[in-house]
């Protein structure tokens, strides 16, 4: 079976964030790192060239496919901040209603401006996502 395309790397997270342009997006990435550091208590690790990940989970699908992936994390992309809360958002409507402006993707949340969302609600969302993920798959610090 094919491995996940996105794998952990040895790239330095702080060096990655320091290279983000423009400076506004860099500052938002550094602020997100502080939130994730505080909420998870785990050390950040780069996953692929542009995702700052926290923890990992090991899965086995009904098809028999197995693998590992980051438990939660973010990417300070040019158009928006991509925030990865696994396994999805189907049960998080009440939290998302309190978050502030955002868009949903299949497995991520898009935020254009970090200062426009409620950071306490974002922390709650990260915690809830990790708890829900841990009820389905084994979750470990990376």
C-alpha positions in Angstrom: 0.0 0.0 0.0 1.1 3.5 -0.7 2.4 5.7 2.2 0.8 9.0 3.0 2.4 11.7 0.9 2.7 14.0 3.9 5.4 12.6 6.3 7.2 14.1 9.3 10.5 15.8 8.5 13.5 17.0 10.5 13.1 20.6 9.3 13.2 23.1 12.2 9.7 24.5 12.9 10.9 27.9 14.1 13.2 28.3 11.0 10.2 27.4 8.8 8.0 30.0 10.5 10.7 32.7 10.3 10.8 32.3 6.6 7.0 32.9 6.1 6.1 35.9 4.0 4.5 38.4 4.4 5.5 39.4 7.9 1.8 39.5 8.9 1.3 35.9 8.0 4.6 35.0 9.8 3.3 36.6 13.0 0.0 34.7 12.7 1.9 31.4 12.3 4.0 32.2 15.3 0.8 33.0 17.3 -0.8 29.8 16.2 2.3 27.9 17.3 2.0 29.4 20.7 -1.7 28.4 20.9 -1.0 24.8 19.7 2.0 24.5 22.0 -0.1 25.6 25.0 -3.2 23.4 24.2 -1.3 20.2 23.2 1.7 20.4 25.5 3.6 18.6 22.7 6.6 19.7 20.6 5.8 20.8 17.1 7.2 18.8 14.2 7.2 19.7 10.5 5.0 17.4 8.3 6.0 17.8 4.7 7.4 21.2 3.6 4.6 23.4 5.1 2.6 21.8 7.9 3.4 22.4 11.6 2.1 19.2 13.2 1.4 18.1 16.8 1.3 14.5 17.8 0.3 11.7 15.5 -2.3 9.1 15.3 -2.1 5.6 14.0 -5.1 4.3 12.0 -6.4 1.1 10.4 -9.3 1.6 8.0 -11.9 -1.1 7.3 -10.1 -1.6 4.0 -7.0 -2.8 5.9 -5.0 0.3 5.0 -2.9 1.5 8.0 -0.8 4.5 8.6 0.1 7.5 10.8 -0.7 11.1 10.4 -0.4 14.3 12.4 -3.0 14.6 15.2 -3.5 18.3 14.8 -1.6 21.3 13.4 -1.6 24.2 11.0 -0.1 25.7 7.9 0.3 29.5 7.5 -0.5 29.5 3.8 -0.5 32.7 1.7 -4.3 32.8 1.1 -5.4 31.7 4.6 -4.3 29.8 7.7 -5.1 26.2 7.3 -5.9 24.6 10.7 -6.0 20.8 10.8 -8.5 19.4 13.4 -8.9 15.7 13.0 -11.1 13.8 12.2 -13.5 16.5 10.9 -16.1 19.0 11.8 -19.4 17.1 11.7 -20.0 17.5 15.4 -18.3 20.8 16.0 -21.1 23.2 14.8 -21.7 24.8 18.2 -18.0 25.5 18.7 -17.5 26.8 15.1 -20.5 29.1 15.6 -18.6 30.8 18.4 -15.2 30.8 16.6 -15.5 33.8 14.2 -15.0 34.1 10.4 -13.8 30.8 8.9 -14.4 28.4 6.0 -14.4 24.6 6.1 -12.5 22.2 3.9 -12.6 18.4 4.0 -10.2 18.1 6.9 -9.2 21.6 7.7 -10.4 24.9 8.8 -9.5 28.1 6.9 -9.0 31.4 8.7 -8.0 34.5 6.8 -7.2 36.6 9.9 -6.2 35.1 13.2 -7.1 38.3 15.1 -10.7 37.9 13.8 -11.3 34.6 15.6 -11.7 33.9 19.3 -8.5 32.3 20.5 -10.2 30.6 23.5 -12.7 29.0 21.2 -9.9 27.9 18.8 -8.2 26.3 21.8 -11.4 24.5 22.7 -11.8 23.3 19.1 -8.2 21.9 19.2 -8.8 20.1 22.5 -12.2 18.7 21.3 -10.6 17.5 18.1 -7.8 15.7 19.9 -10.2 14.2 22.4 -12.5 12.9 19.6 -9.6 11.6 17.6 -8.2 9.8 20.7 -11.6 8.0 21.1 -11.2 6.6 17.6 -7.5 6.0 17.1 -4.4 5.9 19.3 -2.9 9.4 19.6 0.7 10.0 20.7 3.0 12.9 21.1 5.3 12.9 18.0 
